[in-house]
Amino acid sequence: MERFMPLYDERVELAPRDVVARSIDDQLKKCNEKYVLLDISHNPREKILSLFPNIASECLKYGLDITRQPIPVVLATHYMY
């Protein structure tokens, strides 16, 4: 799957969360995919590990190094209590 946010909003990945979520949903439906790939590997390894230590650790359990590989992402609903 190619980078798709430029098709939806001029702010691309910096668009508001709801815009990004709707764009992901639309893209998944159009392409009949189960997930999109989030690639943060362009950032320095140290920065990724300091900002996302828990995600990095959990992904490594499944053989995924988020400092070098894209992360499969699905939509989720978050509720605040």
Buried (B, 14 or more C-beta within 10 A) or exposed (E): EEEBBEEBBEEBEEBEEEBBBBBBEEBBEEEEBEBBEEEBBEBEEEEBBEEBEEBBEEBEEEEBEBBEBBBBEEEEEEEEE
